[in-house]
Amino acid sequence: MVKVIVGMMGSSGGGGSSSMASTPPVQEFLECMRSHGIKELDTARVYAGWKSEELLGQVQAHKQFAISTKAPAFSPKSLAEEKIIANCNASLKALGQKKVDICECLIFITLAATTPNPARRSTRPRPETPLEEQCRAIEKLYSEGKFSKFGISNLSPAEVQKIHDICKQEKYPLPSI
């Protein structure tokens, strides 16, 4: 069977459908997803005008679904160690959980400025935070039991390899998603 994960990016007026900007329609939507065998949700701090996690927390979605979330990476220094940790803790509080299934970081590296594809360069944030610091934040969260799996996205194969190498060398959790 194909595994389906429902993305909650458009779950409120700020990021998509204004018909899902409150808990009753979100609850109805989740009941429909569950009736179709969906068991996983993907959200982020910034989804749905910063309301997706709060709505999922209000309807106690974690009691019926595995939930993955992401650290926002679109403002300067947003991937500094303390920001990654603070954002993860804010996500857990909003979701009403002590732990999420997957903590995904949209990790970006300074070298992104040298990406030959101009479109990719212009749409990718390029914080000054070194990958080593970002990976150290992930290790701290993992060792505190805040997530089960470490995911990364929006990276080239070379960038994925670099993160893998850092995590392996430092004995941090390896990205598995």
N, C-alpha and C positions, 0 to 999 in steps of 0.2 A: 504494500500500500504506500502511496505517495504521502510524505509528511507535509502538512500544510501549516504554516504559521501565519496568523492574521496580524497585519500591521495596523497600528492604531494612529497613524500619522494624520489622517483626515477626520478624527473623531470629535471635532467641535468647530464652532464658528471661526475660530482663529486660524485653523489650518485646513478647513475643508467643509464638511457638512454641518450647517448650523442646526440641523434636525437632531444632532447627537451632542448638543452642548450642555446637557443635563443628565442626571443619573437615570431617570426612567427609560429613555431611549437607549442608553448605553447598556443597561441591564437587559433590555429586550434583544438588542443586537447580540450580546454575549450568549443569551439563551439560545438564539438561533444558531450561532456558531457551535455551541456545545451539542446541539441536536444533530449537527452534521459531522460530529466526531472531531472537531477542532479541539486541541488540547494546549496550544501554545499561543501566546500573544507577544508581540514586539512593540515596544513603546520607547519613548525618550523624554528627557526633561523638556525639550523644546517642542515636542509634538502638540498639535492642537492648541496653539497659543499658550503653552505652558500649563495646560489643564488636563491632558491625557492621563498622567499618572494619578492626579488627584481624583478624577472620575473613576478610574479603575480601583483606587483605594476605597472610595465611598461605596462602591458596589461589591467590595470584597472579592474582586476577581481572582485573587491569589488562592482562594479556596477551591476554585474550579479549573484554573489554568496555570501552567508554568509561564512565568513572565520574564522577559528579557528587556533590559533597558540599556541606554547609552549615555556616555558622558558627552555633554555638549562641547563642541570644539570650534565655535565660530567667532569668539571674541578674543582679543589679545590675552595671552597668558592663561587661557581657559584650560589648557592641559598641563599647567603647573601641578606639581604633586599635591599641594594642599587643596587646589580647586577640584581635581579629580576626586579626592577623598570627600570633600564637602558636597560635591554634586551627587556622589553615590549615596551618601547618608541622607541627603534631601530626597532623593528618589525613593529610598527605602521608607522614609517617613511618609511621603505622599501615598505610596502604594500600600502602606499598612503592613509592611513585611520586615522581617529581620534579615532576609536573604533573598536574592533573586537567582533564577536559574543561570542566566548568562549576563555578564557585565561586558558590554561591548564598548570599546573605545574607538572613536573615529580618530585614530592616531595619525598625526601628520608630522612630517619632519622638515627641518630647515631646507634640506635639499630639494624640496618640492619646487622651489623657485627655479631650479635648473631643469625642470621637466620640459622636454622639447615640445610637447603639445600645448600651445597657448591656451586653448579652451580649458584644459585641465588645470593649468597654472592659475587662471583667473578665478576658478570656482573653488579652489582648495585653500583653506586657511594655512598659514605658514607661521605658527607660533615659534618663539625662540626656545621653547622648552625642549631640552635634549630627550631623545628616546629613552635613555637610561633612567631619567627622572620619571618619565611617564610609566615605564615598566615597574619602577620601584613603588609607585603609588598603587599599581595593580597588585603587587606582591603584598603590600600592607593590608589592602582590602580583603584579599584572598585569605591571608593568615588570620584575619579577624572573622572569617566565615561569612562574609557579606555576599558571596556569589559562588556558584558551583563551577562555571566554565568561563573562560576568558575568550572573548571574541574581538576581532579587529575587522575593519572594513575600509573601503575607499583607498586601497593601497596597491601599488605595483608589486609584482612578484619579488623584485629586489628588496623593496621595503618590508614585505612580509618576512623574507629571509633574515633581514637585519634584526627585526624584532625577535624572531625565533632564536637567533644566535645570542642576543643579549639575555633573553630569558633563560636559555639553556646554560650559558656561562655562569649566571648569577644564581642558578637553581630556583628561579621564579616559575610560577605556573606558565606552561606553554600555551600559546593561543591554540584553541581547538575548534573555533568557529570562524 
